[in-house]
Amino acid sequence: MAGENASRFTRLPVGWDTSNDDYEYVPLKLPKEVSRISASLRLAISAEFHGWELTRLRLYPDGSRRVLLRRRKTGRHIPEPTVR
């Protein structure tokens, strides 16, 4: 049962394709406690300094959000974005 819950939270929503070989993708889950303004500022900082762009966003009835970010693949290591 615990494995079912873990896979439910890590898989992407239907229709969110990440098969493009030119880009790397990172899914994020934003809890309902994160305000819209705070989320947009944090994502803008990730875009500005790490090259991420917003690909998909889904807002759920409980107020949480699922976000899919992408960036072109590079040979150097760039940390993945976090929203805390």
N, C-alpha and C positions, 0 to 999 in steps of 0.2 A: 504493500500500500504506500509506503514512503517513497518508493521508486516512481510510482505513478504521479504523486504530487510534485516530485522534483522535475520530471519530464514535462509536466503540464506548465510549469513556470519557465522552462528554458526553451521550449519550442516557439517558433515564430507564428504569428497569426496567418491564417490562410491568405494566399495571394502576395505575401511578402517574399519576393524572389531574391536570392543572394548568390545566384550562380554565375555572375559576371566575373571573369578572370582578371579584369583590369582593376577591380576595386576590392577593398576589404571592408567588411561590414561588422558593426557592433550593435546588438540590440540592448536597449536600456529599459528598465521599468522605473517609472517615477511614481513614488507613492502619493496618495491624495494629500498628504501634508505639505508637499512642495507646491508653492503657489505658481500660477502661470508666469508671473513676472520673474520669479526666481529661476524657474526652469528655462525661460528664454535667455536670461543672462548667462546661466551656466553653459547652455548649449552654444551661445554666441562666443563665449571664451574658448570652448573646445574648437570651434570652427576657426577662430582667429589664430590661435597658437598651435594647433595640431592638424589643421587641414580637413576637419570633418565637415560634412554637409548633411543636412536633414533630408532623408529620403522618404520616410513614412512616419506618421504619428497617428495613434489611435487613442481616443479618449473613452474611458469606460464609465458606466453609470455611477460607480462608487467614487469617481473623481480621480482615479489613478490613470496614468498614461503609459503606453508602450511606444517607444521611439526606436527607429532604425536609422543609424548614421552610417555614412560611407565616406571613403576617401580613396584616392588613387594609391595603388601599391607602390611602395618605395623600398629601397635597399637599406635604409637606416631605421633604427628602432625609435618609434614614437609611442609614448604611453597611451593606453586606451582611456577614454573619458570616463569620469565617474561623476555621479550626482549624489551629493551627501547633504 
